[in-house]
Amino acid sequence: MPDLRPHHDLDDRIARARAAEAARVGAGAAKPPAKGMAQGSRVMAELIGAPTGGAILGWVLDRWLHTTPWLLLILLVLGFVVAFRNIYRIGQERAE
């Protein structure tokens, strides 16, 4: 004969599981971004910022000193060198 008693135990377990899942999802949303994501953003900023800054500075100095295109090329290459040096340093940091 089947058991016709209410299954309070199962209902309680389901309620506890739902509460635990809601707490887990809510707690996960409040976390700050991981350090790896911040490092990735720093790498992107270096790849864009340093060469762009070098190119702009070189272009302005070329116009001012009438040395076109030499300072632009030199400072653009220097910007890439600085960017990759900084990216190497970022890569040496320990991701947590």
N, C-alpha and C positions, 0 to 999 in steps of 0.2 A: 504494500500500500504506500502511495507517495506521501512524502512529508509536506503537510499543508501549513506548517508554522511559518510566521513571517521571518524573513531573513535579515534581522537587524544587524547581524555581524557583517554581512556583505554590504549593506547600506553604509555602515560605519566605515568600512574599509574604503569604499568608493569615495565617500566624503573626505576622508583623510588624504587619499591620493590626489583628489582634485585640489584640495587646499595646499598640499605640498607642491603640486605643479604650478599653481598660481603664484606661490611665493618664489619658486625658482625662476619663472618667467619674469616676474616683477623685479627680482633682484638682478637678473641679467641685464635688464634694460637700463638700470641705474649705474652700471659699471662704466668707468672712463675707458676710452679706446686703449687698446694694447700698445705697449711700447714699440712693437714692430711697425704698427701703422704710423706712429709719430716719426720713426726713423725713415720710413718710406717717403713721407711728406718732406722731410729734410733733404733727402736725396734728390727728389724732384725739384725742390727749390734751388739746390746747388746746380743741378744740370741746366736749369733755365737762367737763374740769376747771374752766376759768375760770367759765363760767356756773353750774355746780353750786356751786362755792365761793362765788360771789357770792350765790346764792340762799340758801344755808345761813347765811352770815354775816348777810345781811339779815333772815332770819327770826328768828335769835337776837336781833339788835339790836332788831327790832320787838317781840318779846316782853318784852325787858328795859326798853325805853323807852316802851312802849305807843303806838307810832306806826303800827300795822298799817294798811295794807300798804305804806306809802310807802318805807321803807328796803329792804324786800324787792324792790320793783320797781326802785328806783334802782340797787341793787347787782347785780341780775340784768342790767340793761341795761349797766351798767359792766363786768360780766364778759364779755358778748358783745363789747363794744368792745375790751377787752383781748385777748380770744381772736383776733379778726380782725386786730388790729394785729400780734400775734405770728405769726399765719399769714402775713401779708404779709411779715414779716421772714424767715420760713423760706423763703418763695418766692423771695426775693432771693438766697439762698445758691446757690452754684454746685453743681449735682449732678455728681458725677464718675463 
